[in-house]
Amino acid sequence: MFVILFYDFGEKRVGRALKTCRKYLTWVQNSVFEGEITESNLKKLKYELVAKMDKEVDSLIIYTFANMKYSNKEVIGIEKNPQSLFL
């Protein structure tokens, strides 16, 4: 499945959230990640992030897609983490 994840964590926890997300997904922009992920790895990712967050002040939003067949990604302005293809 394809996932787009956004988080808004407090200053003391944001670094740990960033490190956790980078284990599973590709960093796109400040606190935004995307990528292909298995269902089991998504469960692990959620478990790890929920353990690091303060539910009273932090938030986590995850969009999941079965596939990207009908999707289009448009970046206007600078792309923070451009994807590169290796052959």
WOJONOR-V396726 format. One record per pair of residues at least 24 apart in sequence whose ideal C-beta (glycine too) atoms are under 10 Angstrom apart, sorted by the first residue. I is the first residue (numbers start at 1). GAP is how many residues later the second one is. If there is no record, write none. Layout:
# WOJONOR-V396726
i=<I	I>
gap=<GAP	GAP>
This chain:
# WOJONOR-V396726
i=<1	1	1	1	1	1	1	1	1	1	1	1	2	2	2	2	2	2	2	2	2	2	2	3	3	3	3	3	3	3	3	3	3	3	3	4	4	4	4	4	4	4	4	4	4	4	4	5	5	5	5	5	5	5	5	5	5	5	5	5	5	5	6	6	6	6	6	6	6	6	6	6	7	7	7	7	7	7	7	7	7	7	7	8	8	8	8	8	8	9	9	9	9	9	9	9	9	10	10	10	10	10	12	13	13	13	13	13	13	14	14	15	16	16	16	16	16	17	17	17	17	17	17	19	19	20	20	20	20	20	20	20	21	21	21	21	23	24	24	26	26	27	27	28	28	28	28	28	28	28	29	29	29	29	29	30	31	31	32	32	32	33	33	34	34	34	34	34	34	36	36	36	37	37	39>
gap=<34	35	36	37	38	40	41	63	64	65	66	67	32	33	34	35	61	62	63	64	65	66	69	30	31	32	33	34	38	39	42	59	60	61	62	24	28	29	30	31	57	58	59	60	61	67	69	26	27	28	29	30	32	37	40	41	44	55	56	57	58	59	24	25	26	27	28	53	54	55	56	57	24	25	26	42	45	46	51	52	53	54	55	45	49	50	51	52	53	40	43	44	45	48	49	50	51	43	44	46	47	48	42	36	39	40	41	44	45	38	44	37	32	33	35	36	37	31	32	35	36	41	43	29	33	24	25	27	28	29	31	32	24	27	28	39	25	24	25	55	57	53	54	45	47	51	52	53	54	55	46	49	50	51	52	50	29	30	29	48	49	29	48	29	31	34	39	47	49	29	31	32	25	27	25>
